[in-house]
């Protein structure tokens, strides 16, 4: 039995097909980073579309973590026709993630969006994506240059510049940091409600925040989950997210007439 109750964080599931089944799951690195570094309990939300009672889940979680994935956002959501550059798709994941993003911002739940997650965040708030950055003149090839194993694929190799007076700068500092950005698609038109917080050398937006958010609302194009226990900026991002989740949990429990005592919950007076 756990020594204490950790706040719950909603994580949308991917829906790959395997062995005649459609599965719901997410890469373990996100779950481990949430549990070990952010100190929260990740709760995988099934991507069942309109059949999923996500409202019930939102009633008990204190944060939302939108993960990366092999699939890409359906371009119809930002007014473009699908091409092979836009593929592959996961329509069930789209519906679940977009619902969670809008709900998190509306309810003031701490939100961390990673890789596909930052792209979903941008599209959900009215932005667009470029399906193949490496085909645009002047853009770098942001895809992994060595896929022989996961550590090499997610190696920290790309510099990004963190802008001053931003949410990300408060977490990792201003100036250049090295990240493991591994993506083909990227932000084209930035959503009106987003602020660009970190930029790659070719001008690609690598981090954003929601300008009118009630709480922590950050998106990064790279993968802080992969080295969250060893890389300092990655560690700081997950710890900052975890602190925001715990703070939200404290406020919610107090509002509901509960208080924490000896790392357990007890009923108390509001």
N, C-alpha and C positions, 0 to 999 in steps of 0.2 A: 504494500500500500504506500502511495506517495506521501511524503512528509507534509505536503501542503497542496492546496488547490491552485493550479495555474489558470490564468485567464485563457479562454478559447479564442482561436483565430480561424476564420473561415478560409479555406483554400479550394478554389474550383478544380474539378477533376478534368483530365483529358480523357478522350473516349476512343482509344485505338481498338481495332479489330484483331483478334488473335484466336486461332483454333476454333472458329465458328462462333465466338462470343464477342460482344462489344463490352470492353472493360472500362471501369472508372478508376483512375489512379493519377498519381503525380510522382515525379522523380524524387527519390529519397533525400537528395541533398537539400532541397527546400525544407523538408520536414525536420531534418536534423539541425539545420541552422536555426529554424524557429524554436525548436525545443532546447537546444544546447546553448545558443547564444542569446536569442531574444527572450528565453526563459518563459515561453508560452506553450500552450498545448494546441498543435495544429489539428483542425477538424476538416477532413476532406468532404467537400460538398458534392454530391452526385449531380452530374450534368444530365438531368432528366427533363429539361425544358419546362414547359408549363405544368408538367406532372409533379415537379419537385416543390415542396412546401418550404421555400427558402426563407419566407417570412418567419417561420418558427425557429430557424437557425439563427437568423439575425437578432432574435429576441434574447439570445443567450451568449452571443459572441461579443468580444471587445476589440476586434480588429479584423482586417481583411488582407490576405497576402495573395496577390495575383502573380502566378508563376510564369516562367518561360515554358515553351513547348516546341515540339517538332512542327506543328501545324501553324498556319498563318490566319489572320483575320480575313473573313469573307469580304472581298473588295466591294461587293454590292452595298455594304454598310457605309462606304464613303463615296458611292456613286460611280464606281468604275466596273468595267466588264472584266471577268476573270480571264487570265492567261496562265500559261505554264509557270511563269515567274511568280504568280501569286500562290500557287499550290505548295503543299497540300492544305486541305481545310479540315476543320472540326466544328461543324455548325452547332452542335450541342454545347461545346465549350464556349463558343461565342456568346450564346444566349445567357448562359450562367454567369460568365465573367462580366458581361455588360450590366446585368442586373445587379451583381454585387458591387461593381464600381459606382453606379448611380446611387445605390442604397448607402454605401459607405460615406460618400460625400454628403448626401442628404441628412444622414443620421449623425454625422460627426464621428464616425468610427475611424481610428487610425488605419491608413492604407499604404501598403508598400507594393509597387507594381514593378516586376522584373522582366526584361527582354520582351517576350510576346506581351507581357503585362503592360509595359509602357506604351506599346503600340495600341493595345486595346483601350487604354486610358485616353490616348490622344483621339482615337476614332470615336469613342463614346462621348467625348465632349465637343465633337464637331471638326476634328482635324482629318488629315489624309496621310497616306503612306506612299513611299516609293518602293516598288516590289523588288528591285534589283539595283542596289546602290552602285555595285561594281560596274554597271553598264552606263553610268552617268559620267560624262567627262569631268575630270577634276576631283572625282570622289575616290577615296581609297577602297580597297577590297577589305571589308570588315569581316569576311568569313574566316573560319579557322584555317590556318595554313598547314596544320599537321593534325590529322585525325587518327593517327596510329594508336593512340590511347587517350583516355579521358583527361588525364593530367596535362598532356601536351595540347589537346584541343582547347582546354580552358586555362592555358597558361596566361599569366599576367604579362602583357606585352605592349599594350596600346596606351599612349598618354591621352588624357583629356584635361581640359582646363575648366576648373570650377570657378564660377563667377562670384564676385564679392556680394555681400549682403543678401545671400540666398539661404534657404533652408539647408541645402547640402553643405554649404560653407560652414554653417554652425556645427555640423557633424564631423566633417573631415578636414576642414580648413580651406582657405582660398588658394588658388594657384593650380599647379599641375599635380595630378595623381596618376598612377599607373593602374590600368584595369584590364579585365579579361573580356573584352567586348567581342562577341562571336555571333554575327547576324548578317543576313542578306538584306532584309527589309529595314526600313528606317522611317523616321518622321519626315514627311514632305511639308505639308501645311500644318503649322502648329495650331492646336485648338485655341480659341480665344480665351478660355479660362485657365490655360496653362502658361507657366513661366519657364523659359529655358534656363537651366541651372548649370549645365556642363556641356562643353562643345569639344568635338574631336578636331584634329588639325585640318580636316577638309571641310569643316563647317557643319558636320552632322551633329544633330542634337542628341546628346547621350544621357541627359538627366533633365527631369522636369518636376515642377511642383504645381499644385492646384492653388491659384492665387487667392481664392476666396474660401478656402477650406476652413472648417471649424476646428480641425485637429491635424495631426501629422498626415500628410498626403504627398508622397514622393514616388517618382518613377525613375528607374535607371535602366539603360539599355544593356548594361553588362551583367555579370553574374556574381554578385557578392556572396550568394549562398555557397558557392563551390569552395571558397577559401575562407569562410566566415570564422573559423577557429584559429587561423594563422596569419591572414593578411590584415593589417591594421585598418585601412579604410573599410574593407568588407565587414570586419568585426564591428566597427563603430556604427555602420548603417543598421545592422541587425540589432545592436544594443539600443540604439535610439528608437527604433521601431518598437522594441520590447518595452522600453520605458514608457512610451506613449500608450501602449496597450494596457500596461499595469495601472497607469494613471486613470485611464478610462474605466477600467474595472473597479478601482477604488471609488470613483464617483458614482458608478452605477449601483454598487452595493450600498453605498450610503443613501442614495435616493430611494432604494427599495427597502430600507430599514434593516440592512445587514451591516455587520462590521467584521473585520478580520481580527482574530485573537489567537495567538500562538500558532499562526499559519493555517488556521482552519476558519470556517465561517460560523458565525453565531448570529441569531436574531438579536436585534437591538433596536433602540429607538432612533427614528430618523434624525 
